[in-house]
Amino acid sequence: MMANKKFIVVCTVSLTVWFSIATVSAFVEELDDTFKHTRKPDEIWLIGFYAPWCTYCKQLDPVWYEIGAELKNIRSPVNVGKVDADIHTSFAKEFRVTDYPAIKLLKDDLKYTYRGPRTKDGILEFADRVSGPLVRSLPSQQVFQNVMSRHDVLFVYVGGPSDLKEKYISVAKEMIVHTYFFSAARNILPKTVTLEEYPAVAVFKDGTYFLYDEQQDGDLTSWINRERFLNYLPIDSYTLYAMGDTDKLVVLAVVEEKPPTKESIRYKTMVKRVASEYKDFYSKEFQFGHMDGNEYINGLIMEEVSMPFIIVLNLSNDGYFLPPNKVETKDQLLKFIDGVLKGRIKSRGGNGFYHRFIRMAFKTKTTVTIIFTKAPLLGIFLVFVFGFVGSTFCYVLYKTCHMVRSGMKDEEPITGEREEPNQLKGPGRDKKTKMKNTAEKKVD
């Protein structure tokens, strides 16, 4: 009786799990090369490109199905699909997929690439932003305040039809992948906002607002690109990648946050104070923030840094600036930043072939060290395998070269005279030779 009950429970649980997986999987469609012929022009698709051998793709897979279910539950216009890029190579090539997992959103005839963290919330926010209107209207002060509370950085066009509005829409079409764009009438804005003339474009962030000035700020795209981050914020590798187009140097406090140390907290506070108090002096040239852990910085400068640590990054060329002495106070930090700004402190590193090769060697060494520290048996096994493969390759290469050289030695030396092949020697030639020999005997 007990055995029957256990069997029933196991079957029930198995069926429930199978039904849940089947239900969630139904919201994600497996796509192939026929997609471009079957897709309707007005359909919006969020597509994940994966490879069966990719570990990160396997980690994203359950999250991807959750995203499909969530978008379907909220009746989003976004369809969710996935593509095996190893099989459907032409599909992946069309979307310019170079690494995995790659996440693209297809809307109209435009393809948008997601470059943020592979988290459910991050991808859902991206899908909502890009699939919606390019410029979202703020019809009332209540809506404006609500949107302000949900966004750290807010771009708003103020005014009616104009050339500036056309530029604003054009920029939104290109940069919706990074941030939201809004529009509002003048009476919708807070009373503290002063507009000497409009139409205008404003950005609200860091508890204040800034107005776009074409003469001082250059083209609108560059200005929005520079202003789409808070002046000071937590930074990870994804954020640094996104900051690469801002043309700003990044003043970074490298700290420990798990758990946070007193010194790390002090360094974070010091950088944040400089970012806030000297915003008018540095905001155009510098971005400020803190990073938890030193792994990324170690790989960049190819040495182990002790935390907390201050560094300035040049994301445009993988360069960096190090303080000549340890930075302990706000005045020392200001002196360091001024030295970078005025060229007194020279840039190090770069993205040339030499530095890329050295970084690759450093990362390989770090990976091997970690493997031997955490799993020495695995490390020994890998060394044996790679050693065996390397030795076999060298042996095969040696034997091949030896055979080629031996073959060259066995060949007949080349002389200046050409001898006719034996098969071309006919009876006429033999007869002439005999007559010649007979004549020579008669002479003798």
Residue pairs with C-beta under 8 A, 6 or more apart in sequence:
23 69
24 65
24 66
24 68
24 69
25 65
27 65
27 68
27 69
27 71
27 72
27 80
28 64
28 65
28 68
28 80
28 81
28 82
29 79
29 80
29 81
29 82
30 81
30 82
30 83
30 84
31 47
31 81
31 82
31 83
31 88
31 91
32 83
32 87
32 88
32 91
33 88
33 90
33 91
35 81
35 83
35 91
36 94
39 45
39 106
41 108
43 79
44 77
44 78
44 79
44 105
44 106
44 107
44 131
45 78
45 79
45 80
45 81
45 105
45 106
46 67
46 71
46 78
46 79
46 80
46 81
46 103
46 104
46 105
46 123
46 127
47 80
47 81
47 82
47 83
47 95
47 103
47 104
47 105
47 106
48 60
48 64
48 80
48 81
48 82
48 83
48 101
48 102
48 103
49 82
49 83
49 85
49 92
49 95
49 97
49 100
49 101
49 102
49 103
49 104
50 57
50 60
50 61
50 82
50 83
50 84
50 85
50 100
50 101
51 57
51 84
51 85
51 86
51 100
52 84
52 86
53 86
54 100
54 101
56 100
56 101
56 118
57 100
57 101
59 118
60 101
60 118
63 118
63 119
63 120
63 123
64 80
64 82
66 120
67 80
67 120
67 123
67 124
67 127
68 80
70 120
70 124
71 78
71 80
71 124
71 127
72 80
76 127
76 128
76 131
77 131
78 105
78 127
78 131
83 91
83 92
85 91
85 92
85 97
85 100
85 102
92 102
95 102
95 104
95 111
96 111
97 104
101 118
102 113
103 113
103 114
103 118
103 123
103 126
104 111
104 112
104 113
104 114
105 111
105 112
105 114
105 126
105 127
105 130
105 131
106 112
107 130
107 131
110 173
112 130
112 176
112 177
113 177
114 122
114 123
114 126
114 177
115 238
115 241
115 242
116 122
116 123
116 126
116 238
116 242
117 236
117 238
126 177
129 176
129 177
129 179
129 180
130 176
130 177
134 169
134 172
134 173
134 176
134 181
135 157
135 168
135 169
135 172
135 181
135 182
135 183
136 180
136 181
136 182
136 183
137 182
137 183
137 184
138 144
138 147
138 156
138 182
138 183
138 184
138 188
139 188
140 188
141 188
141 190
144 184
144 188
144 189
144 190
147 154
147 182
148 154
148 204
151 180
152 205
152 230
152 233
153 179
153 203
153 204
153 205
153 227
153 228
153 229
153 230
154 180
154 182
154 203
154 204
154 205
155 179
155 180
155 181
155 182
155 201
155 202
155 203
155 224
155 227
155 228
156 182
156 183
156 184
156 189
156 201
156 202
156 203
156 204
157 164
157 165
157 168
157 181
157 182
157 183
157 184
157 199
157 200
157 201
158 183
158 184
158 185
158 186
158 189
158 195
158 198
158 199
158 200
158 201
158 202
159 165
159 186
159 198
159 199
159 200
160 199
162 199
164 199
164 200
164 201
164 220
165 183
165 199
167 220
168 181
168 183
168 201
168 220
171 181
171 220
171 221
171 224
172 181
174 221
175 181
175 221
175 224
175 225
175 228
178 228
178 242
179 224
179 228
186 195
186 198
189 195
189 202
193 202
193 209
195 202
195 211
200 211
200 212
201 211
201 212
201 220
202 209
202 210
202 211
202 212
203 209
203 210
203 212
203 224
203 227
205 227
205 230
205 231
206 230
206 231
206 232
206 276
206 279
210 227
212 220
212 223
214 220
217 223
222 247
225 245
225 246
225 247
226 246
226 247
226 248
226 284
228 246
229 239
229 243
229 246
229 287
231 275
231 276
231 279
231 283
231 287
231 288
232 271
232 272
232 275
232 276
232 288
232 289
233 239
233 288
233 289
234 289
234 290
234 291
234 292
235 243
235 250
235 252
235 289
235 290
235 291
236 291
236 292
237 296
239 289
240 250
240 296
240 313
240 315
243 250
243 287
243 315
244 315
244 316
246 287
246 315
247 316
248 284
248 285
248 286
248 287
248 315
249 285
249 286
249 287
249 312
249 313
249 314
249 315
249 321
249 340
250 286
250 287
250 288
250 289
250 312
250 313
250 315
251 271
251 274
251 275
251 286
251 287
251 288
251 289
251 310
251 312
251 333
251 337
252 271
252 288
252 289
252 290
252 291
252 297
252 310
252 311
252 312
252 313
253 264
253 267
253 268
253 270
253 271
253 289
253 290
253 291
253 308
253 309
253 310
254 290
254 291
254 293
254 294
254 297
254 305
254 307
254 308
254 309
254 310
254 311
255 261
255 264
255 265
255 267
255 268
255 290
255 291
255 292
255 307
255 308
255 309
256 264
256 292
256 293
256 307
256 308
257 264
257 292
257 293
258 292
261 307
261 308
263 307
263 308
264 307
264 308
266 308
267 290
267 308
267 309
267 310
268 290
270 329
270 330
270 333
271 288
271 289
271 290
271 310
271 333
272 288
273 330
274 282
274 288
274 330
274 333
274 334
274 337
275 282
275 288
278 334
282 288
282 337
282 341
285 341
286 312
286 337
286 341
291 297
293 307
294 304
294 305
294 306
294 307
294 309
297 305
297 309
297 311
298 304
298 305
298 362
298 366
299 359
299 362
299 363
299 366
300 313
300 318
300 320
300 349
300 359
301 311
301 320
301 322
301 348
301 349
302 358
302 359
302 362
305 311
310 323
310 327
310 333
310 336
311 320
311 321
311 322
312 320
312 321
312 336
312 337
312 340
313 319
313 320
313 321
314 320
314 321
314 347
317 350
317 351
318 349
318 350
318 351
318 355
319 347
319 348
319 349
319 350
320 347
320 348
320 349
321 336
321 340
321 345
321 346
321 347
321 348
322 345
322 348
323 332
323 336
323 345
324 339
324 345
325 332
327 333
327 336
336 345
338 344
339 345
349 355
368 379
371 378
371 379
371 382
372 379
